């Protein structure tokens, strides 16, 4: 959640350029991570060579100072995950952990390069997993490559004791009438007392906890994310949770294993097995929608046409080929396209620029593998009008 906000911060920044974007893979364990700061310094050196062609030595040193400080931070390099994105501009420096392998990349341009982040945060293959038992509830969010636990707000219940306290109440007494005891009317009824079993009490507690979880998690997370939700629980808990849940995003397919015995990567694999057919169907549906819209002249795969439409706020859905780059610039006022060379400090990837523009005007950007793109141009846009 926090990293998604960081992505929005990159889009909203209005500081003066140049904008520096650096991506690299990192390693979680020693001794593999010993090479990570070396690679980082090499990428910073590439950035310096790009900057020095356009800016003064003093300006370059000022821009790269926080990068050099990060390179020397031993504690940081000892606690990385699968990758990092590092972004710098005048008065701005941000380091973002990336929980999936990422290619090394160093770009200087007039805006941040965010396409690798779009691949991570796009909604097409993202999902949430609710791991629930009688006593605990945890939420994870991720995609095919990574799954990370969501830090819960203080008022969201994550344990049954937060709802019922630590003690299981005694079974309650019940009175049953069987029909043989004398009554005031002269009729005889048998009055017998029995106790609800402890299992019945626990079942009622479990239902109460599940209701609280569904209510709290929906208000804070499910309603706002709009992501598919996978339930991970013991089989006997699925029916009860589905009975009390009001979450329309809850999928019929589920992980029918006690999530507490699963490693996080095992949970990700089982969850992606559920999500992958849905993801493929959604991409196929978008491709069909694009083809139909193009026949009606409401879609295009031509870079110049799409750039002009993006600047005008006309693009509703933009499909971008995940590993494709087209060096150049798009005029943010007119949408005109100017091809260039990646070595130029003012040149970025035009597909990245398109993605930024579409996000700023409320459109959806989806990164797509090359083999599933509907056109060989590297992009496909469906227009609003």
Phi, psi and omega in degrees: 000313182296321181293326176297322176296322177299322177299317178296324177298321179295321180291326187272350186296134181242012182293164179291149178283182004283157177257123183253128178235126180229129176235143174202151173286149175227175184231144182279332191242153170280142008265001183302324184287353180293335181275347186297311179294333178292314177299319180300314180298323178296320178292321177297324178296322176297318178297318180299318179297324179289320182290320187296340179289341185237338189235161181291159180299320179297318180294320180294316180299321179293319181294325186266355182306312180293333176292319178294323178297319179294321180301329183268359183275092183300320181299319179299313185288344177274356185222051178257171178249241185265342181186169177221153168238130183236129188229133181221143173208182182298117180075013184220134174208129184217133176246128182238124173290144179238119186268050174194154177300139180224147179286150177286139186201134177226117186226135171244126183205188179267011170203163179289148176270112188245000186303319176300328178287325178299324180296329181280317190261359178300154184275345189300320182242012180271153181204168175240152178232122175261115178261117187224145174222186178297334188250335187222159174218132178226150181239134176238152176220141180179202179214200185299334188263331184208155179220126185230142181287140180269130175286126186272147175294157186299329184265013176259121184290129178241352177223152180295329182295335177292337181263316186251352189086182186273343186261138172276122182295158178293150176303144184273151178279147177228148178247128179242143177254124182246341169105045173215007181264147180292139177236172181299334181275357181097351179275144179257134178230145176271117179257115180235147180249137176220167182245139172296140182292157179299325180296325178294321178297315180296321179299320179292322177296318180298317178299318180297318178295316180298321178297317180295320178296312181299318181293311183291316182290324179296315182296322186266330191230305188298314185296324185275328184282323184067013183273152173301143181244128176254131178267127176243114184194168172297148183307323184290349181263346184295312184298318182294315181295318180295330179294323184266344186283144175246018184273113181287347181274353183292121182282153177291322178287148184211167173264110188263052180222148174301113185295340181292340181265359182264139168288156185300321180290328176294320177296319178298315181298313180297321180291319180292330175300328177282319186282328189304313178299325178293319179298314181296319178296321181293316178298317179299321178295320178293322177296316177298319179295319178298314182298319179293319180292324178294321176298332178265011180059035176242022178202161180203153172242014178269126186302315181296316180297316183291322179298316179296319179292323181295317179296327179279357180076025185265351185273120178270317179226132178236120174262127179238136176292125193301317187253018182262142173229140175233098183297138178155190181228146173245124179294120184291348180265317186254338184083007179293148186253133176230114180286152181205193179248141184297336182290339180292128181300341182260007184252132176238194177268122183293332175294323176296316179299320178299315180302315179300312184298318181294320177297320181295334181257018172083014177275174179251133179245128183233124176276131188232137173301149185305322184289348180251002177288142181279356182211151183279359184283345182096357179209158175203125185238137173254125185272156175285323182204000000 
